[in-house]
Every structure is written in structure tokens, then in C-alpha cells.
Amino acid sequence: MSTLTDAVKQYLELRRGLGYKLEREGHLLPDFVAFIEHDGGSYITAERALRWATLPAQATPKWWATRLGMVRELANYLAALDPRTEVPPPQLLPKWTPEKLPPYLYTDEEVVALMRAAQTLHGLKGATYATLLGLLAATGMRVGEALCLDRADIDWRERVLLIRHSKFGKSRELPLHLSTVEALRNYARQRDRSLPHPRSPSLLLSLAGTRLHYKNVHFCFLRLLRLTGLADQQPHRPRLHDLRHTFALKTIVDSYRAGLNVPARLSSLSTYLGHVCPSHTYWYLSAAPELLELAAERLDKSLGVLP
């Protein structure tokens, strides 16, 4: 094993120890090392980094920038170990700014329609996807967090769900509404009848008794969008992650309507969603005209009639 290969392995282990998953980096950075060695080199240069980053000529500028960004982070780490290392300057590629699409805010009727469409799927698959959609809508958890849930992560007595090792390696507990607990309990009974000897401890199971894969979930969700007529929504089709946006919005809208302390609720919501920084929660709420109207109404009441 080469020195550069060892260094990349240590780099990945160090950052994963800090909570980063680095799934793409785990595949691409060893490929970058192989590229350097095939080129007859043993350390990173800006020229090699640029050639590797733009190797897929048909790829988008976004993907080139992503690949170069991975190398830049690696090079910053290696520069302290090997003074020959060149850190590629950011201006090597045209500046690319990621576009954040506005979230699609689901109505209650649309969520119900998606769950009913899911129930038409074959066998346990229908119950699994209906439960997944309902769980995402009721808790606002990330899709990956829901797929990682195990049976032991539910405390049925206390009505609490444990989210283990989510984004940034953090864990948290989610209190659940009684109706959500009952829906999960009903699914568990159907799941255990259909698959008494599953191959995975996962809460949500595939027809094969294994944990659901995100790619398969994504494809199935697209099918449900077509079945419900939501696939043609403009300006862009709804995304599965938008259920998280919708949950956040409805939580704050309900707080305004109930006359509650919204700043305090925002802090609690940020913790519930697993956000490291409350500003991430504010962005979730930035594209909601209904919320802005309620905030303006409260401001008017607090100011009274101005002279």
C-alpha cells in the first residue's frame, strides 16, 4: 500500500470519527490516488487535481466542482504532512453556486392521497410505504433517519422514537403522538405476520425482509407521484424531503394560530428536527407566504394602531 493511499485512509478515518459519513469520498478519493499513481506521481498537484476532477467530460460543472472540492479538502489535510502537496486554488474552475429549489408544501389531502396510493402496492410493500410516508409527515425526520430505524428504537410505553447516529453523528429522541404510535403498532403487527423471520432488525422492511434502500424508495415515491397526479406540479415536482419542510411549516403556523411563544417553539423545533444550528430551521420556513402573513398579523397586534 502506497504512502498516499495510507494518508487518504487516515484522512477518511479521522473525518468519519468527527461524524462525517463521507460515502462519496470513500469511493472517489481512492480513485484519485490511483489516477495520481498511474500518472507517475506520489503527491497532489493542482494540475493533476484539475485533470482528475474534469475527467468525465460529459459531466456537469456541478459535478466537476464537487470532485475538485473533495480534493481540496484532502490536500489541505495532506499539506501539513507533505510539503510537496499543492492545494488547488478555488478559481481553477468557474464558480458554481448551488441552486436551492423552493420546497413544495404538501396539503393534508395530498399526504393522504400519497399514503392511499402506497396502500395499493403489492402485499407488505403497500403497508411499508404508507407507514414511511405517514412517519415522515408526522415527525419531519430525514428520510435516511427513517430507513435506519430498528425495532428496538421505539419505546412503546413512553411513546418515544430514538434517532441514532443521524447527520453529524448525533442522536436524539422524538416524542410521538398517540395516533402515530398506533399506526406504527398496526404496521408492526402486519409486518411480523408477513415476515416472521426477517433478515434485518429494521423497523421498515422490504418484501425480502431487508432494510429499505434509499434508491428504491426514491423510485417508488416517483411512482406514487404519478399515481396521485402530483408528478406534474409546477414549477417543480414535489420531493420526498419536502415532507420535512411541510412538517416544520405546519408546526410554526399552528403555534402562531394558538398564540404560543413562537421563538421558543422555533428553538424546540430545531432540536426536534436535529438541526445543529437554528438558522437551518429558519431557512425551512422562509418560503411560506402563509407564515409571513401570520407573523405580520402578530406584529400589527403588538404595535397597535400607530399615529
N, C-alpha and C positions, 0 to 999 in steps of 0.2 A: 504494500500500500504506500502511495507516494506521500510526501510531506504535505502537499497541498490538499490531498484527499483527507488526511488526518485532521488538518486545520479546519476544513469545511465540516467534518463530522463533529468536532469540538464546538464549533460555532453554532451548529444546529442544536446540539445538546444544551448549550448554555442558554440560548433563547427560549427553547422549549421549557427549560427549568423555570423561566420567568413567566410562563403561562401562554406563550405564543404556540400555536399549533404548527404553523409553517408546513402545511401539506404540499403546496406547490413548490416551495423552496426545497423541500426534501427530494423532489424529483428533478427539478431543473438545475440546481447548483451542482450536483454531481455530474450532470451533463455538461455544464460549463467547464468543470475541471477536465473532463475528458476532451473537450474541444481545445483547451489550452495545451494539454499534453500531446494531442495529435498534431498541434501546430509547432511542436518542439519547444514549448515554453514550460516554465515551472513557477511562474508568478503572474499576477494580474497586471495587465497594461490597459490603458484606456482604449487603445486601438483594438485589442482583442475583445474587450468587453463590448464595444460597439458592433464589431463584426458578428459576434455571437447573438447579441440582442436582436439584430435585424436579419438573422438567418432565414426565418420564414418570410420570404419576400412578399407573399400574398397576405400576410397578417395585417392587422390594423395598427395605426400609430399607438393606440392604447396598449396593445399587447407588447409592442416594442418597448414602450416606456415602462411597462410592468417588469419586463425581463431585465432592463438596464437598472431599474430601481433595486431589484434583488442583488445585483452585482455590486452596486454602490454601497449598500449596507454591509455586504460581506467584505468589501475592500476596506471600508472604514475600520472594521474589526481587525483585518489582517495587517493593515498598515502599522499597527503597534507591534506586530510580531516580525514582520519582514519589511525593512525599509525600502526594498525594491518595488513594493506594491504601489501601483498608481490608482488613486481613487478617481473614477471617471467623472468629469465635471457635468453638472445637470444640463448644461446648454449643448451637449453633444446631440441631443435630439430636440426637435421643436417642442415647445412647452405644450403639454396636454393637460387640460383641466377636466376632471370627471364631471359628467352631467348628472345631476340628481333629478330624477323624474319626480313630479309631484305624486304623492300617494293617492291611490284610489280608496275612497272611503265607502265601505260597504254599508248598505242598509240592512236592517234586521231581516227583511224579506229576502234579500239576496243571499245572506248566510244560510237561512233556512232552505232556500232553493238548492244551494250547493250541497247541503247535507242530505236532502231528499234525493238528489241526483246520485250521490255517492251510494245511497242505500240500494240503488238498482244494480250495483255491481255484483258480480258473482260471489255467492257464499260469504265467508268471513271477510272478504275484501271490502264488501259494502259497509259492514259494521265498523271495520278498522278505519276506513277513510272518513266516514261520517263522524266517528269519535275524534279523530285527529282534527278535523275542521272545527268541530264544536269546542275542543280543548283550546285551540289557538284563539278562537274568537272570545272565549270566556276568560282567558288568562293573559293574553298578549305575549305569551312566551315565544321565543325564537323557534323556528321550525326544527333546527338541529337539536335544540334542547328537548323538544317533544319526542324526537326519534331516539334520543339517548336514554329516555326514561326506562327504568326497570320496575318490575312489580313491587320490589321492596321499597321503592321510593315514595309510596303512598302510605301515609298514616291515616287509616280509615277512621279511627276513633277521634283524632284531633282535626280531621279534615284538612290536612296539610300535605303539600306536594314538595318533595325535595329535588331541587335542580342541582345536579352535581357537576362540578368542573365545566362550567359553561364558558362563555367568552372570557378571555384573560385568566382562565383557570379558577374563577371564583364560583362559590356555591351559595345558594340562598333557598329559603323556604317560602312557599306560596300558599297562603290561606285560600281555601276553595269554598265556593258557595255550595250549599247543600244540594242544589239541583245538579251541579257539576259532579259532585261525588256520586250521586245516584246514577248519573249517566255512565260514569266510569265503572261503577259496580255492575251495572247491567251488561256493559261490554265485556267485563272480565268473566262473567258467567258464560256468555256466548262463546268467548274465546276459548275457555277451558273445556267446554263441551266439544267444540270443533277440533281443538288441538290439545288433547290431554297430556301429550308428551312432546312439548316444543323443543326446538334446538337452541333456543335463546331465552334468557331471562327477561327479554324486552317486554314492556307493558303493551306496546302495539306490535302485532305480529303480521307478517306476510302469510300468504297461503301455504308457504313452505315451512312455516314455523320459525322463521328467522327474523332478525331486525329489519325494519324497512330501510331502503336505501334512498337517499335524497333524490337521485336522478329519476328513479322510478316514481317517487311521489310527485315530482315536478311534471312528468309526462301524464300521470293520472289526473293531476289538477287541470292541465290544459284540456284534457278530455271532458272534465266536468264543466269547464267554462263554456265549451262548445255546446254541451247538452243543455245548459241553462240559458244560452244566448248571451252570455256575458263576454264572450271572446271578442266581440266586435265593438266594445265600448271605446269611446274616443276621449282624449287624444291618444291613449294607450290602454292596452288591455290590463285588467286587474292582475296583481301578483299575489302569491301566497303570503308574502311578507306584509302585504298591506293590511292583513287582518290584525297585525300588531299595531299599526298606525291607527286603525279604526278603534281598537280597544282603548288606546291612550286618549284619543279624542273624546270618546263617549264618557270615559271616566271623569274628565275635566268638565265637560258640558253638564253632566249630571251634578257635579259639585257646584257649579255656578247656579243652576236652577234650584238646588236645595239651599242656597245661601251659605254654603260652607266656606271655610278659610282655604281659598284656592292655593296660595303659596305653600301652605303646609301640606296640602294634598299633592301638590307637584313634587315635593320632596319625597313623600311616601311612594308616589307613583314611580319616580326614578329608581328607588330601591327595589320596588316590586318588579320592574322591568329588567333589572340587572344592569342598569347603566352606571358606568364608573363616574361620569360627570353629568350633573343635572342639565347642562346645556344640550346634551344629546336628546333629552326628553323634550326640551323646548322646540327643537327642530321638528320633532314628530307632530307638534301642534301648530306649526307655522302656516300650514296651507289649508286652514279650515275657516271659511267665511262665517259659519255659524258661531264658532268660538269667539271670533273677533267682535261679532255683534253683541254677544252676551257680555264680553269684557267692557265694551263701550257703554252698555246699559248700566252696568255696575258703577262705572266711572261717573256717569251722569248723576246717578243717585247719590254718590258720595260727595260730589261737588255741589249739588243742589242747583238752584237757579242762579246763574251768575248775572250781576248787574250789567 
